[in-house]
Amino acid sequence: MSITIAARASHPPGLYVLFFTEMWERYSFYSMMAILSLYMNEALHFDIAHVGRVYGLYTAGVYFLPLVGGLLADRLLGFNRAIIIGGVLMMFGHIALGIELMPFFYSGLGLLACGSGLLKPNVSTIVGNLYRSRPELRDQGFNIFYVGINLGAFVSPLTVSWLRTNYGWSVAFMSAAVAMLLSLVTFIGFNRHVAEAATKVDKTSTEARTIGPAEARSRVITLLAVFTISTAFWLAFYQIFYTFTFWARDNTATTIAPERFQVFEPLGVIVLSPVLVAVWMWLQRRNAEPSTPVKMLLGVVLCAGAFGMLGYAGTIGGDTGRVSPLWLIAANIIIALGEIALSPMGLSLVNSIAPPRSRGLLMGGWFASLALGGYLSGYSGAYWDRMPHSRFFAMVAVILAGTAIPLSLMTPQIKRTIRRAETEERVPAQ
């Protein structure tokens, strides 16, 4: 990627260790997610509503447990041990799914959720900690890191679809266990590059003492508001692995396996991330770059537009028949643009304004917003068969549009909090 090559000289080596650690972890996650709904519907014979309940609860668990995992890392385990334990649990979770027996199905999902809870928030926290002395590079660092996430998300549906078609469900699920092994080998083998950033902040340190109780409380309240806004985005986003899969299978005029349509969203992130970052830099040189909350607002609006477009596709034939696959492909690419504008900025925002001794916990809070969004995606997706598809897509678009309004009103407060955090972050370096 051009952004990676250009920035290599100025970013710490630990960023690339975490880039590949997360890339393989995301391969394991998205390969399983690519076939999970189909597996429950076609192999386990769950009806669509039950698929939605299990899908929603599992996604909620994966992204709610980072709240617990971040707290455990902050208070007990430390970041390194939390990541390693989480990776091992995820590897065994994928193995359990590959056994293809009902008790192992649910226990495998439980192991995956617990492992992800320990791994995800703490990898992201270490990424931010790499930039303690260079906060001006943090946003760019998270954008590079986010490319790794989406490389894993792009490759996984193609690979797992081929494995499922040629070797069956078991081998497809087991491939994710191999990916987790590679993730662990990367993190442990090159741990010396992240060891300093994985050190917890002591309450007596200068970094911790620069934040007073009132300021810490203000930052937490600001982040809680941001988490609420992000929930609506993820409610829509996680339809990609649920209702979009059934739309591809039942309402799209194509012979492509339905799970393969999932590659277009991460492909959009990979291709368009350098473009969008270049646009931000061009605007920055002209003192016109949007603030972080405005970028996040743009992400919500773009996602709403994608769902509005699919709603229109439903009215011209998709409700009762099949329409061109270009509608679904275009929606995935627009959602990708929205994700680029919202998600890496959200990760960077949490790391930059969270009180130092609560970074793991509050990074877990960010993932908890994904958890609630994932659960609500499953809950709302249960209406897929109960209303015309055009009305379903329009419902999601309205939810997103309604969320954009309070975010726009909160923008000045969020910008003030960011300015105070950036000022205080530079105090120890003076």
Secondary structure, DSSP 8 states (H G I E B T S, - for coil): -HHHHHHGGGS-HHHHHHHHHHHHHHHHHHHHHHHHHHIIIIIS---HHHHHHHHHHHHHHHHHHHHHHHHHIIIII-HHHHHHHHHHHHHHHHHHHHT--HHHHHHHHHHHHHHHHHHHHHHHHHHHHTTSS-GGGHHHHHHHHHHHHHHHHHHHHHHHHHHHHHH-HHHHHHHHHHHHHHHHHHHHHTGGGTTTTTS---TTSHHHHTS-HHHHHHHHHHHHHHHHHHHHHHHHHGGGGTHHHHHHHHSB---S-GGGGGGHHHHHHHHHHHHHHHHHHHHHHTT----HHHHHHHHHHHHHHHHHHHHHHIIIIITTS-B-HHHHHHHHHHHHHHHHHHHHHHHHHHHHHS-GGGHHHHHHHHHHHHHHHHHHHHHHHTTTTTS-HHHHHHHHHHHHHHHHHHHHHHHHHHHHHHHHHHHHHTTTT-
